[in-house]
Amino acid sequence: MRVRIDPGATLGELVKAVHSATTRALEHQELPFARIVASAPEVLPALSNVVGVTTGEAAKTRGDFIRGVLKARRKAVEFMYANPAEASKIIAKVYNLDAGVTEKVVRALLESEKKGGVPYWGPGDLRIDTMNNMIRAQKLVGAVKGDVDWSKLIDESFLPDDLKSKKK
């Protein structure tokens, strides 16, 4: 469960927020977590679930490291698409999950591109449309206020050329 806490909230407001979150969670307690995750692509708009963030200092001094992380992530995503059963076993082992459930979830997420047109795990390109969907979701729960000017936040210089400036 996640509860957004206002630092200035009274004890009564805090109890009300926790009660509300708990009530919402209990309404869905019969659904297995794996089914909730697996069905997300069926009901949610395309979302960017991973965006790389770094400090200005790291961008100036650790460029090769950042490029290496991006390259390694891309290779991991390619491995998952090519070897979903093996990738699922690795994930299940690392996170101590049921291997069968993990494989079902991984395969469902890999297939989500066919439903929404956007891969759950992409090669690393920045998809402004899906990032905007994520901001809309964050606004709905009060985590973000105002608009985001991506042009002031995004630096594509660390991306491989084939992933730069894809306006989607």
N, C-alpha and C positions, 0 to 999 in steps of 0.2 A: 504494500500500500504506500501511497505517497500523499502527504498532506502539506499544503503550502501554508506556512506559518508567518503571520504578520508580527514582526518584533514588538509592535505596539499593542498587540491584541490583549484583551483582558483574559482572565482565566476562563470565564464563561464562554467567550468567543473561541478560545482554544479547544475547550471541551466540545463545543458545537461542531467545529471543523473536524475533529477526530471522529466524533459520532457519525457525522455525515459520510465521511470516507469509509468508515467501518460498515455502515449500512449498505453503501453501494457495493462494497466488496462481498458482503454476505449475500446480496441478491444474485451474485454470480458464482457462489461457492461450489455449486454442483458441476460447473464446467471444468474439465481438466485443463490445466494451464497450457499444455501442448496444443489442445484444440483451439484455445483462444489465440495463441500465437499463429497457428497454422491458418486460421480463418481470417486473420487480419487483412491479408491482401484482397479478400473477397469483399470487404466492407469499407476499407479505408482508401482515400485517394493515394496516389503515388507520393511517397515521402522519401526524403534523403535521410537515411538512418546513420550515416557516417560522414562526417566532414572533418578534415584535418585542421587543427588549430595549433599555432605556434606563437611564440613571442617575437617581437621585432628583433631582439638581440640574437635569438637562435636563427632567425632567417638570415641575418647578416653573417653569422659566424659558423653555422652548422649546416649549410646548404647541401653538402654532399650526404650528410647523415639523413636529412629530410628526404632527399631524392631516393636514398636507399630504402627508407621506410615505405615510401610510396610504391617503389618497385617490388618490394617483398609482399606488400598487401595485394598488389595486382596479381602476382604469381600465386598467392594463396587462393584468391577468388577463382582464377583459372583452374587450379587444382580441384576446387570444390565442384565446379561445373563438370570437369572431366571425370572425377572420381567421387561421386556423392556418397557412396556406401563407405568408402575408406575415410573420407572426410568426417562423416557422421560418427564413425567409431572413435576417431581422434577427439572430436568434440565431447562425446559422451564420456570418454576416459578422463579428459582434463577436468571436466566440470562434474564428474560423478553422477551422470544422468543415465537413465534407461536407454540402452542402445537402440532398441526398436522404435521408441517414441522419438528419439533424437533424429533418426533417419527419416521418419515420416515428416517431421517439422522441416528438416533441411531440404528434402525433396519438394515440399510444398512451397517453401520460400524460393527455391530455385525456379519453380514453375510459375511464380507470381508474375514474372515478366509477361507471360502469355495473357494474363488477365488484365493487367494494368498498363502494359506497354513499357514499364520501367523495371529493370532488374532490382531485386532486393539487395544483392551484392553486385555492384558495378565495378568497372575497371579503374575507377578513380576520377572520372570526369565530374565536373561540377554542373549539376542540373538545377538551374535557377527555378524552374517551374516546381520541382519537388521540394526545393528549399523553401519556396514561398508557401507551399502546402504545410510544411512543418511549422513555419511561423504562424500561419492561421490557426493551427492546432494549439500552439503555445499561447496565442492570444485568447483562445476559448477558455483556457484554464487559468488565465491571469498571470502566466509566467512571463509574457512579453507585452509591453505596452508600446504603441507607436509603430512606425514603419521602419523597415530595415533597408538601408541603402547599400546593396551588395557591392557596388562599384568602389565604395570606400573601404570595404573589408576583404575583398578577394585579391589574392596575388597568385596568378597562374604560372608564374615563372618557374616553379618547381615541378610542374607537370610535364610529362613527355609531350612532344609536339602534337601527337595524334589525339590528345585529350584537351587541348587548349581551345578556349573560346567557342565551345559548342553551345549556341543559343537555342535552348529547347523550350 
